[in-house]
């Protein structure tokens, strides 16, 4: 994909003693707020904010998404790909989705 860097950022891991576990995906992710940001007539053209929101989502959920997030995640991905196909510069956000 255009604009992807060759290296991937490492996800932060829980390194406290006696725990040794990787942090899980957050239970509550506000996909509605991201969709509102991307579809509102007031913010639809703020592509930099869209990219930042998607990248933050991917960073927060760097260990994966929960199954209950799948429907909203697919909707967000379809919207992002559609916007990318129409010329919006969402390449970096789409790269983060695939990691």
ZAMARGU-4260 file (C-alpha; in steps of 0.2 Angstrom, whole numbers, plus 5000, padded with zeros to 4 digits):
<rodrens>
0) 5000/5000/5000 | 5006/5017/4996 | 5014/5027/5010 | 5017/5012/5022 | 5034/5011/5031
5) 5044/4995/5030 | 5045/4993/5049 | 5031/4991/5061 | 5030/4999/5077 | 5030/4988/5092
10) 5015/4988/5103 | 5017/4992/5121 | 5017/4977/5132 | 5013/4976/5151 | 5030/4973/5159
15) 5026/4974/5177 | 5034/4960/5188 | 5024/4945/5191 | 5011/4949/5177 | 5021/4945/5161
20) 5005/4946/5151 | 5002/4957/5136 | 4988/4970/5138 | 4971/4964/5130 | 4960/4974/5118
25) 4950/4988/5127 | 4932/4983/5130 | 4924/4999/5125 | 4930/5008/5109 | 4919/5023/5103
30) 4918/5018/5085 | 4902/5030/5084 | 4913/5045/5088 | 4925/5041/5074 | 4911/5038/5062
35) 4903/5054/5067 | 4920/5063/5064 | 4922/5055/5047 | 4904/5058/5041 | 4898/5074/5049
40) 4895/5088/5037 | 4906/5099/5048 | 4921/5087/5049 | 4920/5077/5033 | 4935/5086/5025
45) 4946/5085/5040 | 4957/5071/5033 | 4971/5074/5045 | 4959/5071/5060 | 4952/5056/5052
50) 4970/5048/5050 | 4974/5053/5068 | 4958/5045/5075 | 4961/5029/5065 | 4979/5028/5070
55) 4975/5031/5088 | 4962/5017/5087 | 4975/5005/5080 | 4987/5010/5093 | 4975/5007/5107
60) 4970/4991/5100 | 4987/4985/5095 | 4985/4968/5102 | 4969/4965/5091 | 4951/4969/5091
65) 4937/4961/5100 | 4924/4951/5091 | 4910/4962/5096 | 4919/4977/5087 | 4920/4968/5071
70) 4904/4975/5063 | 4909/4993/5067 | 4927/4990/5062 | 4922/4983/5045 | 4911/4998/5043
75) 4925/5010/5047 | 4937/5000/5036 | 4925/5001/5021 | 4922/5020/5023 | 4941/5022/5024
80) 4945/5012/5009 | 4931/5021/4999 | 4938/5038/5004 | 4955/5033/4999 | 4948/5027/4982
85) 4941/5045/4980 | 4958/5053/4983 | 4958/5057/5002 | 4976/5053/5009 | 4971/5039/5021
90) 4986/5028/5016 | 4995/5028/5033 | 4979/5025/5042 | 4975/5010/5031 | 4993/5003/5034
95) 4989/5004/5052 | 4973/4994/5050 | 4983/4980/5042 | 4996/4978/5055
</rodrens>
